[in-house]
């Protein structure tokens, strides 16, 4: 299967500071691009890859230093404990959806190809995009388009959908686009549809809830001095990563102890996010919106 090229690959590897005998996690295995590079730096160490998508699981690497866990990364801690692992030396997550998922029409992620309203990253789960579009109350659709798509006049989009589905179920990506076509600005057509699809996809997969779970658990299981490296693709993902790295919470509100020390489990390494250069964007257009942030687990004993 064709998967995207690993984004900001060498920057990720440099920031992870891989120990040959260390234990690492690739929380978003996908096509295995980042995992292959991490494995090159391991000797007696081990890498655990996570992916809930059965298509990605077909890419499992045959390497004695690698284990693929067929699970959402929000189950990080329990899945690793089941393998006898309680702490790791570093974790990498490349958020967003893969080129394979976008290009496979049957998955329902694509703006270009007609397909069923699906958008599930884990197709064994019952909630798909068709269920969201056809059964969610109008106020919930407003919330999705406002919070996850940051769309203008989300109430009009929600009302149009509820009126249309009362006549006939909306079951395909093209049917959804036809329903909302009149709201797509002529000069920002692609951007509008990207936001609509993003909003529904994030709801279907509870992407923000999963990201919060990942960051909270990762900060707990990474050893002092270990690294978290996260690549995000839009502000809704980047904001909680930035806030959590800086303050230890998702609101971005610093909390201090009696002595004025910040109460946070991580120390940001990247003051500003790293972004791809022009050459990488030319070679891999998907990298255009990528932002990489890294942080190091603080050793409580050194406070």
C-alpha positions as CSV (number, residue, x, y, z in Angstrom):
1,X,0.0,0.0,0.0
2,X,1.2,3.5,-0.8
3,X,1.6,5.6,2.4
4,X,3.0,9.1,2.7
5,X,6.6,9.8,3.1
6,X,7.6,10.3,6.8
7,X,7.4,14.0,7.6
8,X,10.3,15.9,9.2
9,X,12.1,12.5,9.5
10,X,15.6,13.6,10.4
11,X,14.4,16.3,12.8
12,X,12.3,13.7,14.6
13,X,15.2,11.3,15.0
14,X,17.6,14.0,16.2
15,X,15.1,15.2,18.8
16,X,14.3,11.7,20.1
17,X,18.0,11.2,21.0
18,X,17.7,7.5,20.5
19,X,19.6,5.2,22.8
20,X,20.7,1.9,21.2
21,X,19.3,0.0,24.2
22,X,16.2,2.2,24.8
23,X,12.5,1.5,24.5
24,X,10.5,3.7,22.1
25,X,7.0,4.2,20.8
26,X,5.8,5.2,17.4
27,X,2.2,6.1,18.3
28,X,1.2,6.5,14.7
29,X,2.8,3.6,12.8
30,X,1.0,4.1,9.4
31,X,3.3,3.0,6.6
32,X,6.2,2.5,9.0
33,X,8.4,5.3,7.7
34,X,9.4,6.8,11.0
35,X,9.6,3.3,12.6
36,X,12.1,2.1,10.0
37,X,14.4,5.0,10.8
38,X,14.1,4.6,14.6
39,X,15.0,0.9,14.2
40,X,18.2,1.7,12.4
41,X,19.4,3.4,15.7
42,X,18.5,0.5,18.0
43,X,20.7,-2.4,19.0
44,X,19.2,-4.2,22.0
45,X,16.4,-1.7,22.3
46,X,12.8,-2.2,21.3
47,X,10.2,-0.2,19.4
48,X,6.4,-0.5,19.9
49,X,4.3,0.8,17.1
50,X,0.6,1.7,17.5
51,X,-2.1,1.8,14.8
52,X,-5.8,1.2,15.0
53,X,-6.2,1.0,11.2
54,X,-6.3,-2.6,9.8
55,X,-4.7,-1.3,6.5
56,X,-1.7,0.0,8.4
57,X,-1.4,-3.3,10.3
58,X,-0.6,-5.0,6.9
59,X,2.7,-3.0,6.9
60,X,4.0,-4.7,10.0
61,X,7.8,-4.8,10.0
62,X,9.6,-8.1,10.4
63,X,12.2,-7.1,12.9
64,X,12.9,-8.7,16.3
65,X,13.2,-5.2,17.8
66,X,9.7,-4.2,16.7
67,X,6.2,-5.0,18.0
68,X,3.1,-3.6,16.4
69,X,0.1,-3.1,18.7
70,X,-3.3,-3.0,16.9
71,X,-4.8,-0.2,19.0
72,X,-5.6,3.4,19.2
73,X,-2.8,5.3,20.9
74,X,-5.2,6.5,23.6
75,X,-4.7,3.1,25.1
76,X,-1.0,3.6,25.3
77,X,-0.4,2.9,29.0
78,X,-2.5,-0.2,29.3
79,X,-1.3,-1.7,26.0
80,X,2.3,-1.3,27.0
81,X,1.7,-2.7,30.5
82,X,0.1,-5.8,28.8
83,X,3.5,-6.2,27.1
84,X,5.3,-5.8,30.4
85,X,6.5,-2.2,29.7
86,X,5.9,0.5,32.3
87,X,8.4,3.2,31.1
88,X,9.8,4.2,27.8
89,X,12.7,6.4,26.6
90,X,10.8,8.3,24.0
91,X,7.6,8.6,22.0
92,X,6.9,9.9,18.5
93,X,3.4,10.8,17.1
94,X,2.7,12.0,13.6
95,X,-0.9,13.2,13.9
96,X,-3.5,13.5,11.1
97,X,-4.5,11.0,8.4
98,X,-2.3,9.2,6.0
99,X,-2.1,9.7,2.2
100,X,-3.3,6.1,1.9
101,X,-6.5,6.8,3.8
102,X,-7.1,10.0,1.8
103,X,-6.5,8.3,-1.6
104,X,-8.6,5.2,-0.8
105,X,-12.1,6.3,-2.0
106,X,-13.9,3.6,0.1
107,X,-12.6,5.1,3.3
108,X,-14.7,8.3,2.8
109,X,-11.9,10.7,3.7
110,X,-11.3,12.0,0.1
111,X,-12.4,15.3,-1.2
112,X,-11.6,14.1,-4.8
113,X,-13.2,10.7,-5.0
114,X,-16.8,9.8,-4.2
115,X,-17.2,7.2,-1.5
116,X,-19.4,6.2,1.4
117,X,-19.6,8.6,4.4
118,X,-17.3,6.6,6.6
119,X,-14.1,8.4,7.8
120,X,-13.4,5.8,10.5
121,X,-9.7,5.2,11.3
122,X,-10.8,2.0,13.0
123,X,-13.5,0.4,10.8
124,X,-14.5,-2.0,13.6
125,X,-16.1,0.9,15.5
126,X,-19.8,1.5,14.9
127,X,-19.8,5.3,14.7
128,X,-19.1,6.5,11.1
129,X,-19.6,9.8,9.3
130,X,-23.0,8.7,7.9
131,X,-24.2,8.2,11.5
132,X,-23.0,11.6,12.5
133,X,-24.4,13.4,9.5
134,X,-27.8,11.6,9.6
135,X,-28.5,11.2,13.3
136,X,-26.8,14.0,15.3
137,X,-29.1,16.7,16.6
138,X,-28.8,20.1,14.9
139,X,-27.1,21.6,18.0
140,X,-24.4,18.9,18.0
141,X,-23.7,19.5,14.3
142,X,-23.3,23.2,15.1
143,X,-20.8,22.3,17.8
144,X,-18.8,20.1,15.4
145,X,-18.6,22.6,12.6
146,X,-17.8,25.4,15.0
147,X,-15.2,23.7,17.2
148,X,-13.6,21.2,14.8
149,X,-14.0,23.0,11.5
150,X,-13.9,26.6,12.7
151,X,-16.4,27.3,10.0
152,X,-18.3,30.5,9.4
153,X,-22.1,30.3,10.2
154,X,-22.0,26.6,11.4
155,X,-25.7,26.9,12.3
156,X,-26.6,27.3,8.6
157,X,-24.6,24.2,7.7
158,X,-26.2,22.2,10.4
159,X,-29.8,23.3,9.6
160,X,-29.3,22.6,5.9
161,X,-28.1,19.0,6.7
162,X,-31.0,18.3,9.0
163,X,-33.5,19.6,6.4
164,X,-31.9,17.6,3.6
165,X,-31.7,14.3,5.6
166,X,-35.4,14.6,6.5
167,X,-36.1,14.2,2.8
168,X,-33.5,11.5,2.1
169,X,-30.5,10.1,4.0
170,X,-27.1,11.6,3.1
171,X,-24.9,8.5,2.5
172,X,-21.9,9.5,0.3
173,X,-19.3,12.2,0.2
174,X,-20.7,13.6,-3.0
175,X,-24.2,13.8,-1.5
176,X,-22.8,15.7,1.5
177,X,-21.0,18.1,-0.9
178,X,-24.1,18.6,-3.0
179,X,-26.1,19.4,0.2
180,X,-23.7,22.1,1.3
181,X,-22.4,23.3,-2.1
182,X,-24.0,26.7,-1.9
183,X,-22.0,27.6,1.2
184,X,-18.6,26.9,-0.4
185,X,-16.9,30.2,-1.3
186,X,-15.9,30.3,-4.9
187,X,-12.3,31.6,-4.1
188,X,-11.8,29.2,-1.1
189,X,-13.6,26.1,-2.4
190,X,-11.0,23.5,-1.4
191,X,-10.4,25.1,2.0
192,X,-14.1,25.0,2.9
193,X,-14.5,21.3,2.0
194,X,-11.3,20.5,3.9
195,X,-12.8,22.1,7.0
196,X,-16.1,20.4,6.6
197,X,-14.5,17.0,6.2
198,X,-12.0,17.6,9.0
199,X,-14.8,18.6,11.4
200,X,-16.8,15.4,10.8
201,X,-13.7,13.2,10.8
202,X,-12.5,14.5,14.1
203,X,-15.9,13.8,15.7
204,X,-16.1,10.3,14.2
205,X,-12.7,9.4,15.6
206,X,-12.8,11.6,18.8
207,X,-9.4,12.9,17.7
208,X,-9.1,15.6,20.4
209,X,-10.1,13.2,23.2
210,X,-7.5,10.7,21.9
211,X,-4.8,13.3,21.7
212,X,-5.4,14.5,25.2
213,X,-5.3,10.9,26.5
214,X,-2.0,10.3,24.6
215,X,-0.3,13.4,25.9
216,X,-1.4,12.7,29.5
217,X,-0.3,9.1,29.4
218,X,2.9,9.7,27.5
219,X,4.0,12.3,30.1
220,X,3.5,9.7,32.8
221,X,5.3,6.7,31.1
222,X,8.3,8.5,29.5
223,X,11.4,8.3,31.8
224,X,13.0,11.4,33.1
225,X,15.2,12.8,30.4
226,X,13.1,11.0,27.7
227,X,11.6,12.8,24.8
228,X,8.1,13.3,23.3
229,X,8.1,14.4,19.7
230,X,4.7,15.4,18.2
231,X,3.9,16.4,14.6
232,X,0.5,18.2,14.1
233,X,-1.2,19.6,11.0
234,X,-3.6,22.2,12.2
235,X,-4.1,24.6,15.1
236,X,-6.6,22.4,16.8
237,X,-4.0,19.7,17.3
238,X,-1.0,22.1,17.8
239,X,-2.6,24.2,20.5
240,X,-3.1,21.4,23.1
241,X,0.4,20.0,22.4
242,X,1.9,23.5,22.9
243,X,-0.1,24.2,26.0
244,X,0.6,20.8,27.6
245,X,4.3,21.0,26.9
246,X,4.6,24.5,28.4
247,X,2.2,24.3,31.3
248,X,1.2,20.6,31.9
249,X,-2.4,21.3,31.1
250,X,-4.5,21.9,28.0
251,X,-5.7,25.3,29.0
252,X,-2.2,26.8,28.9
253,X,-2.5,28.2,32.4
254,X,0.8,28.0,34.3
255,X,0.5,26.6,37.9
256,X,3.4,27.1,40.3
257,X,4.4,25.5,43.6
258,X,5.1,27.4,46.9
259,X,8.6,28.3,45.6
260,X,7.4,29.6,42.3
261,X,8.5,26.6,40.3
262,X,6.2,25.6,37.3
263,X,4.2,22.5,38.0
264,X,4.6,20.6,34.8
265,X,5.9,17.2,33.8
266,X,7.8,18.3,30.7
267,X,10.3,20.9,29.6
268,X,9.7,22.2,26.0
269,X,12.8,21.7,23.7
270,X,11.4,23.5,20.7
271,X,10.4,27.1,21.7
272,X,8.8,27.5,18.3
273,X,7.6,24.5,16.2
274,X,9.9,23.2,13.5
275,X,8.5,23.3,10.0
276,X,9.5,21.6,6.8
277,X,11.8,23.5,4.4
278,X,10.8,24.3,0.8
279,X,12.6,21.3,-0.5
280,X,10.7,18.8,1.7
281,X,7.4,20.5,0.8
282,X,8.2,20.2,-2.9
283,X,9.0,16.5,-2.4
284,X,6.1,15.8,-0.1
285,X,3.2,18.3,-0.4
286,X,1.5,16.7,2.6
287,X,4.2,18.2,4.8
288,X,3.2,21.8,4.0
289,X,1.2,22.4,7.2
290,X,3.3,20.2,9.6
291,X,4.5,21.6,12.9
292,X,6.9,19.6,15.1
293,X,7.2,20.2,18.8
294,X,9.3,18.3,21.3
295,X,9.6,18.2,25.0
296,X,11.7,16.4,27.6
297,X,10.4,14.6,30.8
298,X,11.5,16.5,33.9
299,X,13.4,14.6,36.6
300,X,11.3,15.4,39.7
301,X,14.4,14.5,41.8
302,X,16.3,17.5,40.5
303,X,13.7,20.1,41.5
